[in-house]
């Protein structure tokens, strides 16, 4: 996942976009930890989201897009009601065509040893936002191209090869969406031929929703379209302790944007109780992308120890620490 042609350089310009609700709290927590590393991060904070729209009239100002494009990496918190105009648009502006969402048990005794990667196509599908009102209601167009389907399948197989995984599963609904999901499935098997050492199979998305609960250990790499990837990763979060546990990396040829899978969680925003693990793990994915993997592994190791120890964790993890207290405890061990 390394940024192309980029070697660790120990000084990085990071665009930080905390966004809405708990985004503010979890990003602050992740930055507390990054600040403890012997790496020089030059952070520039930028606005986006519901509050930004209220203040400035636009959810994603042009300055924020420019900053994100010109940074070494972007750390993003959460978007609320403006998600389509903020995070979905930012992914498009940065041409981050893959969204990696690792589903991994950090407390294996409690959740079983679940460990699979969702490789979500990030540029097409219903997420192109092509909707229109009609006299009867509304219509949304779903875009699937051969180019993007083959590109994401290639990424998934290459990811499996690079990480020693033995199986890639395509998820679609090709029996109903014969042309669009049918093309996604066909493209997947075309690329699969180039990887004879890696097993390939496919499931309908509805069946996958059940198999993830009945047979989660059967999955290694899932490659899927934009909407199914969004939904299945939240289901995956439910398998390993909740939405506070799953990070993500949006990767393109020139840019990387890192964000927790969860949204702004307005029900708990401002209370200081949001689990920062997903954002801390997203920061670890950012460290990997920047070529600083040794620090990514160190932070992950400490985070896992702290979660398993259970004494300095947020309420959802069984403790009574605040978001920031948990982050400071992790930082104190670095
Ligand atoms: N941190 C990610 C975030 O704000 N998620 C809210 C959301 O609705 N995201 C849509 C998506 O991931 O496609």
Boltz pocket constraint, residues with backbone or C-beta under 6 A from the ligand:
constraints:
  - pocket:
      binder: B
      contacts: [[A, 76], [A, 77], [A, 78], [A, 79], [A, 80], [A, 83], [A, 87], [A, 88], [A, 230], [A, 259], [A, 260], [A, 261], [A, 262], [A, 263], [A, 264]]
      max_distance: 6.0
